[in-house]
Amino acid sequence: MAKTQLNVRVDEGTARAARERALARGMSVNRYIEELVKQDTGEVGQTFVEAAADFMKQYESVFAEEFGTDGEGREAGRGEGRH
């Protein structure tokens, strides 16, 4: 993906916080800011939801065996769920 340079001006406290947070996460300030914007626009959240749905599809039978459900959250054999 092509990158575009974006220059922003922030106060020193904000700049220091961005540097510290990026360092604590083991990433560059550029990457940290990029991740914040993605989170704010919902891209990261959508990626998480898609990954979680894929995980559930892959392990549906394991969950059904372990928890005794029919794959739609109802207890197997009862059809209406737990009461």
VEXZA-285741 format. One record per atom (N, C-alpha, C): x, y, z; atom name. Coordinates in nm, 3 decimals. Layout:
BEGIN
PT         x         y         z   atom
PT         X         Y         Z     CA
...
This chain:
BEGIN
PT         x         y         z   atom
PT     0.085    -0.117     0.000      N
PT     0.000     0.000     0.000     CA
PT     0.090     0.124     0.000      C
PT     0.058     0.217    -0.085      N
PT     0.135     0.342    -0.093     CA
PT     0.112     0.423     0.034      C
PT     0.213     0.492     0.074      N
PT     0.205     0.575     0.195     CA
PT     0.203     0.721     0.155      C
PT     0.130     0.800     0.231      N
PT     0.123     0.944     0.212     CA
PT     0.174     1.010     0.338      C
PT     0.256     1.111     0.322      N
PT     0.308     1.182     0.437     CA
PT     0.202     1.280     0.486      C
PT     0.184     1.283     0.617      N
PT     0.089     1.372     0.680     CA
PT     0.161     1.443     0.794      C
PT     0.167     1.574     0.790      N
PT     0.232     1.649     0.896     CA
PT     0.126     1.709     0.988      C
PT     0.145     1.690     1.116      N
PT     0.052     1.744     1.214     CA
PT     0.131     1.819     1.321      C
PT     0.065     1.914     1.384      N
PT     0.126     1.987     1.494     CA
PT     0.047     1.959     1.621      C
PT     0.121     1.915     1.723      N
PT     0.060     1.888     1.853     CA
PT     0.147     1.951     1.960      C
PT     0.090     1.969     2.079      N
PT     0.172     2.025     2.187     CA
PT     0.273     1.921     2.233      C
PT     0.373     1.966     2.305      N
PT     0.483     1.879     2.345     CA
PT     0.436     1.762     2.431      C
PT     0.338     1.786     2.517      N
PT     0.286     1.677     2.602     CA
PT     0.224     1.566     2.519      C
PT     0.150     1.603     2.417      N
PT     0.088     1.504     2.329     CA
PT     0.195     1.430     2.251      C
PT     0.294     1.500     2.202      N
PT     0.403     1.437     2.128     CA
PT     0.478     1.339     2.217      C
PT     0.505     1.379     2.339      N
PT     0.577     1.293     2.434     CA
PT     0.493     1.168     2.463      C
PT     0.364     1.186     2.485      N
PT     0.276     1.072     2.513     CA
PT     0.273     0.976     2.394      C
PT     0.267     1.029     2.274      N
PT     0.265     0.944     2.154     CA
PT     0.395     0.865     2.144      C
PT     0.507     0.930     2.168      N
PT     0.636     0.860     2.163     CA
PT     0.643     0.750     2.268      C
PT     0.599     0.782     2.389      N
PT     0.605     0.685     2.499     CA
PT     0.514     0.566     2.473      C
PT     0.393     0.591     2.426      N
PT     0.298     0.483     2.398     CA
PT     0.348     0.395     2.284      C
PT     0.401     0.457     2.182      N
PT     0.455     0.381     2.069     CA
PT     0.571     0.293     2.114      C
PT     0.661     0.350     2.192      N
PT     0.775     0.275     2.242     CA
PT     0.730     0.158     2.329      C
PT     0.632     0.181     2.415      N
PT     0.581     0.076     2.503     CA
PT     0.519    -0.039     2.423      C
PT     0.466    -0.008     2.306      N
PT     0.404    -0.110     2.221     CA
PT     0.503    -0.167     2.119      C
PT     0.625    -0.116     2.120      N
PT     0.726    -0.167     2.030     CA
PT     0.703    -0.130     1.884      C
PT     0.649    -0.010     1.862      N
PT     0.622     0.033     1.725     CA
PT     0.664     0.178     1.706      C
PT     0.672     0.218     1.582      N
PT     0.706     0.357     1.553     CA
PT     0.588     0.448     1.585      C
PT     0.617     0.576     1.600      N
PT     0.510     0.673     1.623     CA
PT     0.416     0.674     1.502      C
PT     0.473     0.665     1.382      N
PT     0.389     0.660     1.262     CA
PT     0.290     0.545     1.269      C
PT     0.338     0.426     1.302      N
PT     0.251     0.308     1.309     CA
PT     0.148     0.324     1.420      C
PT     0.190     0.379     1.533      N
PT     0.099     0.401     1.646     CA
PT    -0.016     0.492     1.605      C
PT     0.014     0.603     1.541      N
PT    -0.089     0.696     1.497     CA
PT    -0.179     0.629     1.393      C
PT    -0.120     0.554     1.302      N
PT    -0.197     0.484     1.201     CA
PT    -0.296     0.387     1.267      C
PT    -0.250     0.314     1.367      N
PT    -0.338     0.221     1.438     CA
PT    -0.451     0.294     1.510      C
PT    -0.421     0.407     1.570      N
PT    -0.525     0.486     1.638     CA
PT    -0.634     0.529     1.540      C
PT    -0.593     0.575     1.423      N
PT    -0.691     0.619     1.323     CA
PT    -0.773     0.501     1.275      C
PT    -0.711     0.386     1.253      N
PT    -0.784     0.267     1.211     CA
PT    -0.885     0.225     1.317      C
PT    -0.845     0.230     1.442      N
PT    -0.938     0.198     1.551     CA
PT    -1.056     0.295     1.551      C
PT    -1.026     0.421     1.534      N
PT    -1.130     0.524     1.538     CA
PT    -1.229     0.509     1.422      C
PT    -1.180     0.462     1.309      N
PT    -1.268     0.446     1.193     CA
PT    -1.333     0.308     1.187      C
PT    -1.304     0.225     1.284      N
PT    -1.368     0.095     1.294     CA
PT    -1.303    -0.016     1.214      C
PT    -1.198     0.013     1.142      N
PT    -1.134    -0.089     1.059     CA
PT    -1.080    -0.204     1.144      C
PT    -1.016    -0.171     1.255      N
PT    -0.960    -0.274     1.341     CA
PT    -1.071    -0.356     1.404      C
PT    -1.176    -0.289     1.448      N
PT    -1.289    -0.359     1.507     CA
PT    -1.353    -0.456     1.410      C
PT    -1.369    -0.414     1.286      N
PT    -1.427    -0.501     1.185     CA
PT    -1.337    -0.620     1.158      C
PT    -1.207    -0.598     1.154      N
PT    -1.112    -0.707     1.134     CA
PT    -1.123    -0.809     1.248      C
PT    -1.136    -0.758     1.372      N
PT    -1.151    -0.846     1.487     CA
PT    -1.277    -0.929     1.476      C
PT    -1.388    -0.866     1.441      N
PT    -1.515    -0.937     1.429     CA
PT    -1.507    -1.045     1.323      C
PT    -1.447    -1.014     1.210      N
PT    -1.432    -1.113     1.103     CA
PT    -1.344    -1.230     1.149      C
PT    -1.236    -1.200     1.219      N
PT    -1.147    -1.305     1.268     CA
PT    -1.218    -1.392     1.372      C
PT    -1.296    -1.330     1.460      N
PT    -1.370    -1.404     1.562     CA
PT    -1.474    -1.495     1.497      C
PT    -1.544    -1.445     1.395      N
PT    -1.643    -1.526     1.325     CA
PT    -1.577    -1.645     1.257      C
PT    -1.462    -1.622     1.195      N
PT    -1.389    -1.731     1.130     CA
PT    -1.345    -1.835     1.232      C
PT    -1.298    -1.789     1.347      N
PT    -1.256    -1.879     1.455     CA
PT    -1.373    -1.965     1.500      C
PT    -1.490    -1.903     1.520      N
PT    -1.607    -1.977     1.566     CA
PT    -1.651    -2.081     1.462      C
PT    -1.641    -2.046     1.335      N
PT    -1.676    -2.142     1.230     CA
PT    -1.582    -2.262     1.234      C
PT    -1.453    -2.234     1.252      N
PT    -1.353    -2.340     1.254     CA
PT    -1.372    -2.435     1.371      C
PT    -1.411    -2.381     1.487      N
PT    -1.417    -2.460     1.609     CA
PT    -1.559    -2.483     1.660      C
PT    -1.657    -2.465     1.573      N
PT    -1.797    -2.482     1.613     CA
PT    -1.823    -2.621     1.671      C
PT    -1.770    -2.724     1.606      N
PT    -1.795    -2.860     1.653     CA
PT    -1.729    -2.885     1.790      C
PT    -1.615    -2.825     1.813      N
PT    -1.547    -2.840     1.942     CA
PT    -1.630    -2.776     2.052      C
PT    -1.683    -2.657     2.025      N
PT    -1.768    -2.589     2.124     CA
PT    -1.896    -2.669     2.149      C
PT    -1.956    -2.722     2.042      N
PT    -2.079    -2.799     2.056     CA
PT    -2.054    -2.924     2.140      C
PT    -1.942    -2.989     2.116      N
PT    -1.909    -3.108     2.193     CA
PT    -1.883    -3.074     2.339      C
PT    -1.811    -2.967     2.362      N
PT    -1.776    -2.927     2.499     CA
PT    -1.895    -2.875     2.578      C
PT    -1.978    -2.794     2.512      N
PT    -2.086    -2.726     2.584     CA
PT    -2.224    -2.781     2.552      C
PT    -2.233    -2.879     2.462      N
PT    -2.358    -2.944     2.434     CA
PT    -2.461    -2.855     2.365      C
PT    -2.418    -2.773     2.270      N
PT    -2.512    -2.688     2.198     CA
PT    -2.527    -2.736     2.056      C
PT    -2.633    -2.690     1.991      N
PT    -2.661    -2.731     1.853     CA
PT    -2.598    -2.640     1.750      C
PT    -2.509    -2.551     1.791      N
PT    -2.443    -2.461     1.698     CA
PT    -2.511    -2.326     1.686      C
PT    -2.631    -2.313     1.746      N
PT    -2.702    -2.186     1.745     CA
PT    -2.726    -2.136     1.886      C
PT    -2.650    -2.188     1.981      N
PT    -2.658    -2.140     2.118     CA
PT    -2.763    -2.209     2.202      C
PT    -2.838    -2.304     2.142      N
PT    -2.939    -2.376     2.219     CA
PT    -2.879    -2.506     2.268      C
PT    -2.926    -2.551     2.383      N
PT    -2.880    -2.677     2.435     CA
PT    -2.925    -2.788     2.342      C
PT    -2.835    -2.878     2.310      N
PT    -2.868    -2.985     2.216     CA
PT    -2.984    -3.068     2.267      C
PT    -3.080    -3.097     2.176      N
PT    -3.190    -3.183     2.212     CA
PT    -3.309    -3.112     2.276      C
PT    -3.297    -2.987     2.311      N
PT    -3.408    -2.918     2.376     CA
PT    -3.477    -2.820     2.283      C
PT    -3.404    -2.764     2.185      N
PT    -3.464    -2.678     2.085     CA
PT    -3.499    -2.538     2.130      C
PT    -3.519    -2.514     2.255      N
PT    -3.559    -2.382     2.304     CA
PT    -3.452    -2.318     2.392      C
PT    -3.343    -2.384     2.414      N
PT    -3.240    -2.330     2.503     CA
PT    -3.271    -2.362     2.647      C
PT    -3.191    -2.315     2.736      N
PT    -3.206    -2.343     2.879     CA
PT    -3.310    -2.252     2.939      C
PT    -3.388    -2.308     3.031      N
PT    -3.490    -2.230     3.103     CA
PT    -3.464    -2.239     3.250      C
